[in-house]
């Protein structure tokens, strides 16, 4: 791996969290600091050869210290996407080391503490609004003859945000609001490029009924995607067990699927797909840690979307017939998404390790 000198790096900032509560600032060279508002809560040094992160000025509050370490790690891995690991130097911070291990942020390699991006990205705290909310205890129920786990109440407002360093923008997802978003959905659904695959063009009242139905359906979650708070697309997430896809494959209890409308032309193309597609997958895997597989059923004729999915790590399983379309079943495993670091664009992700 080519490791450029840290001394060549000028000042830059990396916002962390759905409300940008923390910011990691690289002041120049290898000096980093983690700030909450105007207050610096931790200082770090990224030492040559760019794989050792040394902490100083560590806060006494262990919860804050853990959050700061996670923030710094996200920034460093985001700035240097080919970096495979960071050795963490805590000096005499034995209690912090123990808590970082207990939280799953670090592993031991000999006598060293090591941060791995595939572990970091599975902790929801840097990205989810309700990161501290545990998964709903499992209780199976019946809906329309389908046995499935009881689903958690739907969230409201923003649910996820992530800074995309190769764009310099924040992508976020929020739950669609009938009053706020109906006209957006109406305009997007009447776009001929969208209607060619969705077949939902119509008047405003049709789309009011449509969105109301999705919002009231316990197995569906409609989201609006935004770049820097500018809406660009509509996403429908569903639990596969209760969905029409379930009869066509062996659906697990926490499999999740999705549909997408990119409504704004300015956000079409690979540059933005490389941000919104893995971020949406990331959200679904984080939202319930029991989700091991994400499925999709694009129209078999939608060759461009299927190519995009294959580039993004989805496996094409088979073609099958819905009553309304011939579809292609695609799947993405949690193990592959995190193990192969598919939240990164394919050109910058490190090669898969044997």
WOVENQUI-V793405 format. One record per residue. OMEGA is omega as a letter, one per 40 degrees, with the letter a starting at -180 (* if undefined). D_CENTER is the distance of its C-alpha to the mean C-alpha in Angstrom with 2 decimals. Layout:
BEGIN
{{OMEGA	D_CENTER} {OMEGA	D_CENTER}}
END
This chain:
BEGIN
{{i	26.08} {a	27.40} {a	26.93} {a	27.98} {i	29.95} {a	28.12} {a	31.19} {a	30.29} {i	27.19} {a	27.94} {i	26.46} {a	22.81} {a	20.24} {i	16.53} {a	15.36} {i	13.27} {a	11.87} {i	11.44} {a	15.17} {a	15.60} {i	17.80} {i	18.06} {i	18.71} {a	19.36} {i	22.38} {a	24.01} {a	27.58} {a	28.85} {a	29.34} {a	27.56} {i	27.84} {i	24.71} {i	24.55} {a	22.07} {i	23.11} {a	22.72} {i	24.28} {a	27.40} {i	27.77} {a	26.97} {i	26.05} {i	25.76} {a	27.06} {i	26.16} {i	27.63} {a	25.91} {i	28.91} {e	30.03} {i	29.20} {i	25.75} {i	24.66} {a	26.10} {a	24.75} {a	27.68} {i	27.39} {a	30.04} {a	30.58} {a	28.40} {i	28.40} {i	30.35} {a	27.78} {i	25.82} {i	22.85} {i	22.68} {i	23.27} {i	20.40} {a	18.00} {i	19.66} {i	19.42} {i	15.68} {a	15.43} {a	17.89} {i	16.25} {a	12.89} {a	15.23} {i	17.49} {i	15.05} {i	13.50} {a	17.11} {a	18.29} {i	15.82} {i	18.67} {a	19.36} {a	19.20} {i	20.03} {i	21.45} {a	24.62} {i	24.73} {a	28.18} {a	28.75} {a	32.52} {a	33.99} {a	30.91} {a	31.51} {i	30.17} {i	26.90} {i	26.65} {a	27.25} {i	24.60} {i	21.95} {i	22.93} {i	23.01} {i	19.43} {a	18.32} {a	17.47} {i	20.40} {i	22.68} {i	26.30} {a	27.76} {i	31.48} {a	32.13} {i	28.94} {a	25.66} {i	22.73} {i	19.09} {a	16.91} {a	13.44} {i	12.55} {i	13.67} {a	12.19} {i	8.53} {i	9.46} {a	10.88} {a	9.21} {a	11.68} {a	10.27} {a	7.46} {i	8.87} {a	12.22} {a	13.92} {a	12.74} {a	16.38} {a	16.89} {i	17.67} {i	17.17} {i	20.04} {a	23.06} {i	23.72} {a	26.54} {i	27.20} {i	28.57} {i	29.94} {i	28.92} {i	31.11} {a	32.14} {i	28.67} {a	28.06} {i	24.57} {i	23.06} {a	23.43} {i	20.19} {i	19.14} {a	20.23} {i	17.95} {i	16.34} {i	17.48} {a	16.41} {a	13.17} {a	10.47} {i	7.44} {a	7.91} {i	7.34} {a	10.46} {a	10.79} {a	14.01} {i	15.35} {a	15.47} {a	16.31} {i	14.40} {i	11.77} {i	9.43} {i	9.25} {i	9.58} {i	12.80} {a	14.97} {i	17.64} {a	21.03} {a	24.18} {a	26.28} {a	23.87} {a	22.13} {a	24.86} {i	26.42} {a	23.20} {i	22.64} {a	26.38} {a	26.42} {a	23.49} {i	24.91} {i	28.25} {a	27.04} {i	28.93} {i	26.06} {a	23.89} {a	26.90} {a	27.76} {a	25.00} {a	24.41} {a	28.11} {i	27.51} {a	29.52} {a	31.87} {a	33.05} {a	31.35} {i	32.59} {a	31.16} {i	27.67} {i	28.33} {a	29.21} {a	26.24} {i	23.61} {i	25.72} {i	25.69} {a	21.91} {a	21.64} {a	24.38} {a	23.13} {a	21.73} {a	19.69} {i	17.95} {i	15.44} {a	15.73} {i	13.24} {i	14.09} {a	11.81} {i	13.25} {a	13.70} {i	15.62} {i	16.40} {a	17.89} {i	17.01} {a	16.51} {a	15.42} {a	15.54} {i	13.39} {i	14.91} {i	13.22} {i	15.92} {a	17.05} {a	18.87} {a	21.79} {a	23.09} {i	22.28} {i	24.76} {a	23.03} {a	24.06} {a	27.63} {i	26.62} {a	24.97} {a	24.90} {i	22.01} {a	20.86} {a	20.57} {i	16.79} {i	15.88} {i	13.72} {a	14.09} {i	13.47} {a	15.56} {i	15.08} {i	17.49} {a	17.15} {a	20.04} {a	20.72} {a	22.39} {a	21.42} {i	17.75} {i	18.65} {a	18.78} {a	17.04} {a	16.38} {i	13.92} {a	12.67} {i	11.55} {a	9.11} {a	8.23} {i	8.27} {i	5.89} {i	3.23} {i	4.89} {i	5.33} {i	2.65} {a	3.88} {i	6.99} {a	7.53} {a	7.34} {i	9.33} {a	12.17} {i	12.75} {i	15.32} {a	13.18} {a	14.20} {i	14.04} {a	12.50} {i	15.36} {a	16.36} {i	19.84} {i	20.31} {a	23.95} {i	25.71} {a	27.26} {a	24.04} {a	24.30} {i	22.11} {i	19.04} {i	19.84} {i	20.24} {a	16.86} {i	15.33} {i	17.61} {a	16.74} {i	13.02} {i	14.18} {i	15.21} {i	18.74} {a	21.29} {a	23.25} {i	25.91} {i	27.18} {a	28.38} {i	29.97} {i	28.74} {a	31.62} {a	30.23} {i	28.83} {a	28.66} {i	25.09} {i	23.34} {i	21.39} {a	18.37} {i	16.28} {a	13.42} {i	13.95} {a	11.80} {i	14.44} {a	14.13} {a	10.39} {a	10.74} {i	14.45} {i	14.41} {a	11.52} {i	10.15} {i	7.31} {i	10.69} {a	13.17} {a	15.73} {a	18.48} {a	17.18} {i	15.65} {i	18.41} {i	20.52} {a	19.90} {i	22.12} {*	24.90}}
END
